[in-house]
Amino acid sequence: AAILMCWFSPKRGLIGPVSLPADDAFLPTEQVQWWYWTGHLETEDGQRFGFEVVFFSFDAFLFMRDQLVQAAITDVNGNRFEFKEFVEFHLPNKTPNGFNLSNGADKSVTAVGGNGTDHLHSAIGDYVLDIDLQSTKPPALHYGGGAHPYVFGGYTYYYSRTHMTTTGSLSIKGKSYKVTGTSWFDRQYGELFQAIDKGWQWFAIELADNRQIMLFDFNGEDAMIEKSGSITD
């Protein structure tokens, strides 16, 4: 049984520094990974919205191989927040230099793309979002693009596309609006179960002068050491 486990389980552990666009793809060597988009959108008549689309992948050998999919819409003018969450009991498909992520038979949340050109779709309650994202800045390679070991165990690779011009449509109760805005993409992978157990607070901040700031720290005493950030300029 142990020999069979070795044959069918991918090799675990550290890989080389972040290499793009190859590392946009699902990486079978890494236990935990995610593709994470957030953004601000506005209609032609001035209605404002926020959105989130995220695919988490967890691979703890043969007994826990699944995805957690989340999507949200914040309707600022309408003072509403809609959120959906799904669990998929399989790992993402392997797509060279990119990703093709979806949930369920109805594919109500999908993310397709790579190399800074993405398309997102989410259907949440009364809201249906279809947007195209194009990165306008080089990726921010946190920790210099290499593996960062956590003081409490595990490690991460982490990069962001901090400014993605966003265009598309948002349908509300069947009425469609053109939207424009900007989005932030986070990609993280590694041995991250220890980090998830700790929990953290994370912020992606856009300034009016086209600088972007990322800040986070972990919960508990380890936050005194394990905190990080970046600024683009």
VOPAGU-2260 file (C-alpha; in pm, 1 decimal, decimal comma):
REM VOPAGU-2260
SITE   aa  ch    i         X         Y         Z
SITE  ALA   A    0       0,0       0,0       0,0
SITE  ALA   A    1     284,0     238,5      84,4
SITE  ILE   A    2     448,7     171,4    -251,6
SITE  LEU   A    3     121,7     242,1    -434,5
SITE  MET   A    4      84,7     569,7    -241,6
SITE  CYS   A    5     430,4     675,7    -364,5
SITE  TRP   A    6     346,0     588,9    -724,4
SITE  PHE   A    7      15,0     778,3    -735,6
SITE  SER   A    8      96,3    1078,3    -513,9
SITE  PRO   A    9     282,8    1374,2    -664,4
SITE  LYS   A   10     623,1    1466,5    -529,5
SITE  ARG   A   11     583,7    1716,6    -246,9
SITE  GLY   A   12     791,3    2008,3    -138,6
SITE  LEU   A   13     976,7    2313,2    -253,2
SITE  ILE   A   14    1002,6    2401,8    -617,6
SITE  GLY   A   15    1202,8    2675,5    -789,8
SITE  PRO   A   16    1126,4    3047,8    -768,0
SITE  VAL   A   17     800,4    3178,0    -912,5
SITE  SER   A   18     805,1    3128,9   -1290,0
SITE  LEU   A   19     534,0    3295,8   -1496,5
SITE  PRO   A   20     312,3    3216,7   -1669,0
SITE  ALA   A   21     383,8    2852,2   -1576,0
SITE  ASP   A   22     289,1    2900,2   -1210,0
SITE  ASP   A   23     -51,6    3045,1   -1295,5
SITE  ALA   A   24    -142,7    2680,6   -1356,7
SITE  PHE   A   25    -252,0    2424,6   -1099,0
SITE  LEU   A   26      65,2    2285,6    -941,8
SITE  PRO   A   27      25,1    1921,6    -829,8
SITE  THR   A   28     339,6    1941,9    -611,7
SITE  GLU   A   29     178,5    2189,5    -369,3
SITE  GLN   A   30     -62,3    2091,0     -91,3
SITE  VAL   A   31    -263,6    2413,1     -84,4
SITE  GLN   A   32    -306,5    2682,6    -348,3
SITE  TRP   A   33    -548,5    2948,7    -452,1
SITE  TRP   A   34    -644,1    3192,4    -726,6
SITE  TYR   A   35    -804,5    3500,5    -570,3
SITE  TRP   A   36    -963,3    3802,7    -740,2
SITE  THR   A   37   -1116,9    4113,2    -582,4
SITE  GLY   A   38   -1213,2    4437,9    -750,4
SITE  HIS   A   39   -1414,2    4758,0    -774,0
SITE  LEU   A   40   -1662,3    4816,0   -1057,2
SITE  GLU   A   41   -1882,3    5104,0   -1170,0
SITE  THR   A   42   -2168,4    5127,3   -1420,2
SITE  GLU   A   43   -2209,6    5404,7   -1675,2
SITE  ASP   A   44   -2475,0    5564,9   -1454,8
SITE  GLY   A   45   -2250,3    5565,3   -1147,3
SITE  GLN   A   46   -2361,4    5256,3    -955,3
SITE  ARG   A   47   -2069,2    5105,1    -761,9
SITE  PHE   A   48   -1996,7    4739,9    -687,8
SITE  GLY   A   49   -1729,3    4521,3    -535,1
SITE  PHE   A   50   -1669,1    4158,2    -624,2
SITE  GLU   A   51   -1475,0    3852,8    -510,9
SITE  VAL   A   52   -1405,7    3526,2    -694,8
SITE  VAL   A   53   -1174,0    3268,9    -537,1
SITE  PHE   A   54   -1081,9    2905,1    -595,8
SITE  PHE   A   55    -898,0    2723,8    -314,5
SITE  SER   A   56    -743,0    2381,2    -380,9
SITE  PHE   A   57    -651,8    2134,8    -102,0
SITE  ASP   A   58    -457,2    1814,7    -161,4
SITE  ALA   A   59    -374,7    1610,1     148,5
SITE  PHE   A   60    -273,1    1295,1     -41,3
SITE  LEU   A   61    -554,4    1052,7    -123,7
SITE  PHE   A   62    -806,5    1126,5     150,8
SITE  MET   A   63    -867,1    1501,6     109,3
SITE  ARG   A   64    -858,9    1631,2    -245,9
SITE  ASP   A   65   -1106,1    1911,1    -298,3
SITE  GLN   A   66   -1173,8    2270,4    -390,8
SITE  LEU   A   67   -1351,3    2547,0    -202,5
SITE  VAL   A   68   -1510,4    2801,9    -436,5
SITE  GLN   A   69   -1637,5    3138,0    -312,9
SITE  ALA   A   70   -1793,5    3435,1    -490,5
SITE  ALA   A   71   -1943,2    3759,4    -364,6
SITE  ILE   A   72   -2099,1    4082,0    -491,7
SITE  THR   A   73   -2119,6    4403,8    -290,2
SITE  ASP   A   74   -2389,4    4638,6    -423,4
SITE  VAL   A   75   -2279,4    4970,6    -273,6
SITE  ASN   A   76   -2573,5    5182,1    -391,2
SITE  GLY   A   77   -2825,6    4907,9    -320,5
SITE  ASN   A   78   -2674,1    4835,9      23,9
SITE  ARG   A   79   -2667,3    4460,2     -44,9
SITE  PHE   A   80   -2410,2    4181,8     -11,6
SITE  GLU   A   81   -2455,7    3845,6    -185,7
SITE  PHE   A   82   -2228,8    3548,3    -123,2
SITE  LYS   A   83   -2207,8    3185,4    -243,9
SITE  GLU   A   84   -1977,9    2900,6    -148,0
SITE  PHE   A   85   -1930,1    2555,8    -300,8
SITE  VAL   A   86   -1717,4    2249,0    -233,5
SITE  GLU   A   87   -1590,8    2037,4    -522,9
SITE  PHE   A   88   -1453,1    1691,9    -435,3
SITE  HIS   A   89   -1180,0    1691,3    -698,8
SITE  LEU   A   90    -869,2    1890,7    -785,3
SITE  PRO   A   91    -853,1    2149,5   -1066,6
SITE  ASN   A   92    -771,7    2048,0   -1420,3
SITE  LYS   A   93    -410,8    2082,4   -1531,0
SITE  THR   A   94    -383,4    2356,5   -1792,6
SITE  PRO   A   95     -34,6    2464,0   -1912,1
SITE  ASN   A   96      52,1    2826,4   -1829,8
SITE  GLY   A   97    -297,1    2905,5   -1705,6
SITE  PHE   A   98    -616,6    2786,3   -1542,7
SITE  ASN   A   99    -966,8    2674,5   -1635,7
SITE  LEU   A  100   -1157,1    2664,8   -1306,2
SITE  SER   A  101   -1527,5    2602,1   -1255,4
SITE  ASN   A  102   -1774,4    2462,3   -1005,8
SITE  GLY   A  103   -2063,9    2223,3   -1044,9
SITE  ALA   A  104   -2267,6    2118,2   -1345,9
SITE  ASP   A  105   -2410,8    2468,4   -1392,3
SITE  LYS   A  106   -2065,7    2633,2   -1376,0
SITE  SER   A  107   -2212,9    2931,5   -1194,6
SITE  VAL   A  108   -1861,9    3045,2   -1098,5
SITE  THR   A  109   -1576,7    3015,0   -1350,4
SITE  ALA   A  110   -1228,4    3159,3   -1398,9
SITE  VAL   A  111   -1034,7    3110,1   -1721,7
SITE  GLY   A  112    -704,7    3267,3   -1817,6
SITE  GLY   A  113    -340,0    3310,7   -1730,4
SITE  ASN   A  114     -42,9    3538,5   -1791,8
SITE  GLY   A  115    -242,6    3843,8   -1682,6
SITE  THR   A  116    -544,1    3799,4   -1913,0
SITE  ASP   A  117    -843,8    3651,2   -1730,3
SITE  HIS   A  118   -1219,6    3606,2   -1772,2
SITE  LEU   A  119   -1446,2    3564,4   -1469,7
SITE  HIS   A  120   -1811,7    3464,0   -1447,6
SITE  SER   A  121   -2025,6    3439,8   -1136,4
SITE  ALA   A  122   -2399,2    3401,9   -1087,4
SITE  ILE   A  123   -2502,0    3490,9    -731,7
SITE  GLY   A  124   -2867,1    3549,6    -647,9
SITE  ASP   A  125   -2994,2    3843,1    -856,8
SITE  TYR   A  126   -2644,2    3925,0    -987,4
SITE  VAL   A  127   -2464,7    3776,0   -1290,3
SITE  LEU   A  128   -2111,0    3904,1   -1347,8
SITE  ASP   A  129   -1909,4    3855,3   -1669,2
SITE  ILE   A  130   -1580,5    4044,8   -1680,6
SITE  ASP   A  131   -1247,7    4050,9   -1864,1
SITE  LEU   A  132    -931,9    4146,4   -1675,6
SITE  GLN   A  133    -601,8    4265,1   -1822,5
SITE  SER   A  134    -292,3    4320,3   -1610,2
SITE  THR   A  135    -125,9    4660,0   -1667,2
SITE  LYS   A  136     174,8    4615,6   -1437,9
SITE  PRO   A  137     443,6    4350,7   -1390,3
SITE  PRO   A  138     351,5    4093,1   -1124,0
SITE  ALA   A  139     460,0    4172,1    -767,9
SITE  LEU   A  140     672,9    3878,9    -649,7
SITE  HIS   A  141     644,7    3875,6    -271,4
SITE  TYR   A  142     946,2    3747,1     -74,1
SITE  GLY   A  143    1151,7    3802,7    -391,4
SITE  GLY   A  144     966,7    3523,4    -572,6
SITE  GLY   A  145    1121,9    3247,4    -361,3
SITE  ALA   A  146     978,1    3017,4     -97,7
SITE  HIS   A  147     914,2    3183,7     238,4
SITE  PRO   A  148     927,4    2954,6     546,3
SITE  TYR   A  149     681,3    3045,6     822,0
SITE  VAL   A  150     798,2    3057,2    1182,2
SITE  PHE   A  151     510,3    2826,3    1279,5
SITE  GLY   A  152     579,8    2573,4    1002,0
SITE  GLY   A  153     508,3    2533,0     636,4
SITE  TYR   A  154     603,8    2768,5     356,0
SITE  THR   A  155     453,8    2981,0      80,3
SITE  TYR   A  156     516,4    3114,0    -267,1
SITE  TYR   A  157     317,0    3431,1    -329,8
SITE  TYR   A  158     270,1    3679,3    -611,1
SITE  SER   A  159       8,4    3936,4    -710,0
SITE  ARG   A  160    -112,4    4114,4   -1019,1
SITE  THR   A  161    -191,3    4439,6    -845,9
SITE  HIS   A  162    -370,3    4635,3   -1119,5
SITE  MET   A  163    -592,1    4464,7   -1375,1
SITE  THR   A  164    -809,1    4684,3   -1597,0
SITE  THR   A  165   -1158,0    4533,1   -1584,8
SITE  THR   A  166   -1446,9    4559,6   -1832,1
SITE  GLY   A  167   -1764,5    4362,0   -1888,6
SITE  SER   A  168   -2122,0    4337,7   -1773,7
SITE  LEU   A  169   -2324,0    4295,2   -1457,7
SITE  SER   A  170   -2683,8    4179,6   -1481,6
SITE  ILE   A  171   -2919,6    4262,6   -1192,7
SITE  LYS   A  172   -3256,7    4089,7   -1197,4
SITE  GLY   A  173   -3216,8    4041,6   -1571,7
SITE  LYS   A  174   -3118,8    4400,6   -1652,8
SITE  SER   A  175   -2765,2    4426,4   -1789,4
SITE  TYR   A  176   -2520,4    4709,5   -1719,3
SITE  LYS   A  177   -2176,5    4774,6   -1867,5
SITE  VAL   A  178   -1912,7    4793,4   -1593,8
SITE  THR   A  179   -1554,5    4914,8   -1579,5
SITE  GLY   A  180   -1305,4    4914,0   -1296,6
SITE  THR   A  181    -986,9    4762,5   -1157,8
SITE  SER   A  182    -911,3    4426,9    -999,2
SITE  TRP   A  183    -642,2    4262,4    -788,3
SITE  PHE   A  184    -526,8    3902,5    -837,2
SITE  ASP   A  185    -348,0    3700,7    -569,3
SITE  ARG   A  186    -184,0    3363,2    -631,3
SITE  GLN   A  187     -42,7    3167,5    -339,1
SITE  TYR   A  188      73,0    2806,9    -307,1
SITE  GLY   A  189     279,5    2589,0     -77,8
SITE  GLU   A  190     248,5    2402,8     250,9
SITE  LEU   A  191     -20,6    2630,7     388,6
SITE  PHE   A  192    -230,8    2421,5     628,2
SITE  GLN   A  193     -37,5    2567,6     924,5
SITE  ALA   A  194    -103,7    2923,1     802,3
SITE  ILE   A  195    -474,5    2850,1     753,2
SITE  ASP   A  196    -489,4    2717,7    1109,1
SITE  LYS   A  197    -345,1    3048,6    1236,0
SITE  GLY   A  198    -570,6    3277,3    1032,6
SITE  TRP   A  199    -479,8    3625,7     913,2
SITE  GLN   A  200    -601,5    3970,2     810,0
SITE  TRP   A  201    -523,9    4088,5     455,7
SITE  PHE   A  202    -571,0    4415,8     270,6
SITE  ALA   A  203    -523,6    4515,7     -94,7
SITE  ILE   A  204    -530,6    4894,7    -124,8
SITE  GLU   A  205    -548,7    5103,3    -442,1
SITE  LEU   A  206    -426,8    5464,3    -429,2
SITE  ALA   A  207    -539,5    5735,3    -671,1
SITE  ASP   A  208    -182,4    5785,2    -800,4
SITE  ASN   A  209    -169,7    5425,6    -937,4
SITE  ARG   A  210      24,2    5279,4    -647,4
SITE  GLN   A  211    -103,4    4962,4    -480,8
SITE  ILE   A  212     -33,6    4841,3    -128,9
SITE  MET   A  213     -68,5    4490,8      16,7
SITE  LEU   A  214     -55,6    4436,8     392,5
SITE  PHE   A  215    -123,0    4134,7     611,7
SITE  ASP   A  216     -40,3    3978,0     942,8
SITE  PHE   A  217    -133,3    3654,8    1114,8
SITE  ASN   A  218    -354,6    3622,1    1418,5
SITE  GLY   A  219    -200,8    3557,8    1759,7
SITE  GLU   A  220     152,7    3598,5    1888,1
SITE  ASP   A  221     313,9    3499,4    1557,7
SITE  ALA   A  222     186,3    3827,2    1410,7
SITE  MET   A  223     478,4    3998,8    1586,0
SITE  ILE   A  224     709,9    3824,8    1336,1
SITE  GLU   A  225     494,5    3702,8    1047,9
SITE  LYS   A  226     368,0    4019,8     890,4
SITE  SER   A  227     442,9    4145,3     542,7
SITE  GLY   A  228     350,7    4393,0     275,5
SITE  SER   A  229     439,9    4544,5     -57,8
SITE  ILE   A  230     398,8    4869,7    -245,1
SITE  THR   A  231     414,7    4918,7    -621,1
SITE  ASP   A  232     559,5    5237,2    -767,8
